[in-house]
């Protein structure tokens, strides 16, 4: 027997002095309410209501139990409120790449709220996201992995100034970026998100095969400075398309897919976490990667 549902039927009928009004208040059919009252009377071993009169009346036996029934229901409600407050207070921290679109991050937070989970989003470098999953400071994180074994793959390309020659190409081949003999050539800047050992190694080897000088590849430093140099035509910036479009740069994907970004969603198993990623969160984080 669902004792709380049966006690709710008892107290509602006592309040409404009517089986039909009590059933309407609880949103159940009247025969179901009557069965619950009958089951409760069998359970307690006494009649709760006098049904011989035109109006339902609580019996002396029912009256002696009614305050306790109300107390049980009130305590159950307080228990439910405490559980809801505890769930809301248990914040889950999510690690994402830096410079994500604010609307995508807002979508992650909103998805959490829709599913009763409070999410705090932290924009962090790749290494810190890996460490955070390991030590439990992050509940979930987008982790960089090689694109060929990634659940989420994000094309990486070159951003350039609006109207640049590169913008008219469908794909960017590194060999086409070789500077003319005697010229310095435009540097290719890499963001912190791509400062991952395997990614740097792949890019360096691909650049060497294409005949690019080692000095042409450089860390971008502050993103704002890198964007300023890119938009002024003094550099090319290695980035994902949403980042380039968001800041008014043209963008061309790299032809070599092995240089693209790959992500998997990591989940912590520390502090009682399950190590599983909810499907709704996976969808929201896919949007964050672009």
N, C-alpha and C positions, 0 to 999 in steps of 0.2 A: 504493500500500500504506500502511495505517495502521501506521507503524513501531512506535509505542508499544503498540498493541494486540497486534501480533505479538511484540514483546519480552516483554510481560506473559505471553503464552501460553508462551513459551520458559522464563522464570524460574519460572512456576508449575509447569510440568511437571517441571523440574529439582528443585524443592522437594518435590513430592508423589511423584516417581518413579512417576507413573501419569497416563495421559491422562484417564481418567474422573474422578479426584479433582481434577485440575487444572481440567477443564472445569466441575465443580461449584463449585469455589472462585471461578472467574471469572464464574459465572452464565451460561455459554454452552453450546451443544450440543457434544458430543464431536467430531462430524464437522467442525464449524467450527474447533475448536481444532486438529485434525489438519491441516486445510488451511492454517491459519496457520503451523504449524511447517514444513510442506512448502514454503510460499512463502518462508519465511525461509531455509530451507536453499538454495533456488534463488538467492535474493538474495545470500547470502554465499558460495555456491559450495562448500558442504561439508555433510556430515551432522552434525546436532547430537545425535541420539540413536541409540543402538544398539537396534534393535527386534527383534533376533534372539533375545534372552533372554526368560525369563518375566517379568522385571521390567525396565521401561524404565531405561536407563542413559545418562548423558551421555557422549558420545564425547570423545576427547582434543581434537578440534577445537572441540566445543561447550564444553568446560571452559575453553578459552583465551579464549572470547568471553563467557562467563557473567558475570565481574566487570564487564565494560564494559556489558553489558546492564543489570545491576542499577544501575550508576552513572547510566546514561541515565534510567532510570525514577525513581530518587531525585531527580535534578535536575529532572525534569519535575514531580514532586510538589511540590518546593520552589517551582518557578515558579508552579504553581497556587496555593499558599498565599500567595505574595507578591501575586499578582493579587487574591485574595480580600481580603487585608489592605488593599490599595490601594483597592479598591472601598468597603470599610467605613470607611476613614479619610476618604474624600471626602464630606464632609457637605454636604447640600443644605439651604439655608435657605429657609423658606417664610414669607411675610408674610401675616398674617391680621388681621381686625378685632379691636379690643380687646373684652374681656368676652365672649369665646366660651365656650360650655359646656366645662368640662374634659374631659368624656367624649368630646366631638366632637374636641378636639385630640388626645386620646390615640388616637382612631381613626385620625387622620392619621399619627401616628408609627408605630402598629402596621402600617398599610398599607405604609409604607415598609420596615419590617423584613421584612414578608412578601415583599417584592419585591427584597430585597437592597440597599436604599437607606437610608442613614442620613439622617433628616430632623431638622432643628432648627426649631421653630416660634417665630416672633416675632410678638407682638401689637403692631401699629403703626397710627398714624393713616393715613387714605387717602393723603395727599400723600407720606408717607414710603414707602408701598408702591410708588407710581408711580416715585419717584426710585430706589428700590432695584432695581427691574427694569431701569431705564435704566443705572445704574452698575455692575450686576453684583453688588452686595452681597446681593441676593436671587436665588435660582434660580427661584422661583415666587412668585406673589402673587395674592390676590384683589383685583381692581381695580374701583373704583366707576365705573360707566358709567350712562347714562340707561336706565331700565328697558325702554323700548320697543326698544332694540337690545342687550339683555343676554342672555347665555346662561343666567344664573341670576337669577331674580326673587324678591325677598323682600318680602312685604307689610309695609308700615310702618303702625303704628297708634299709638293713644294708650293709655298705661298710666295707671291711676288707682287710688285706694284701693279695697280690697275693699268691695263693697256700694254703690259710687257709681252714680249715675243712668246714667252712660255704659255701665255693664256690661250693661244690659238691651237695648242697641241692637245690631243686627247689623253696622252700619257707622257710622263717624263722619264727619259732614259738618261742615266748618269753620264754615259759617253757623249751625249749631246751637249753636256755642260762644260766640256773641256775648254779652257780659255785659249784664245789664239796664242801662237808662239810669241813670247815676250810680254804678254799681258798678264795681269794679276788674277783676273776673273772675280766674279762675285762670290763671296763666302757663302757657304751653306751652314746655317745656324741650327743647332739642335736644342730643343727644350729639355727641361729637367725630367719630364715624363719619359723621354727616350734615353735617359742616362742609365741604361740597364746594361750590364756587361755583355750579354749575348747580342743585344741589339747594336751596341757600339761596335762590337767585333764584326758583325755581319755588314754593317754600313762601311766600316773601314776597308774590309776585303772587297766589297762591291765597288767602292770608289777606286781602289787600286787597280782592279780589273779594267775599269773604265778609263784609266789613265789620268785620274784627277790628282793634283798635288795634295799631299797630306795637309798642307796649310789651308786648304780650301774648306775643310771641315772644322767647325769651332763651336764650343758651347755658347748658347745664346745669352746666358746671364739673365738679368731681369727681363721678363716677357715684354714689358712696355717698351724698353729700349730696342729689343729685337724687332718688335712690330714697327717702331718708328723707322728703323733702318730699312726694313722690308718695304714699307709703303713709300719711302723716299727713293727706292731703287738701288740702295747700296748693299743689299743682301737678299738671299732667298732663305725662307724659313721652313724647316721641316715640321709639319704639323698635320692634324686631321682637318678635314674640310669644314666642319662647323666652326672651328676656331678661326680659320681664315675668313670665312664669309661673315662671321660676327663682327670682324674688325675691318671689313671693306677691302680685303686683299683678294686677288685672283688666286685660283688654286688648281693644280694639276696633279693627279694621282701618280705615284711612282709605278712604273711598269713592273718592277721586281716585287712580287707579292710577298717574298720572304722578308722584305724590309718593313712590311706593314705591322701594325700593332695587333697583339693578341691579348685577350683577357679571359680569365675565369673568375668566378665569384667565390671567394673564400669565406668560410664561416668558422668562428672560434669554437673550440670545445672546452674552453676554460670557464670557470665560475658557473658551472651548471648549464652552459649552453649546449644545445644538441648537436652542433656541427652541421646542421642542415639549413639550406637556404629556401625560404618560402617562395613559391612560384610567383606570387604577386610582386615580391621584392626583386626577383631576378628580372622580371619584365621592366620594372622601373629603372633598374641599374643599366639594363641594355640601352635604354634611351639616353642615359648619362654619357655613355661612351661615344655616342654619335654614330 
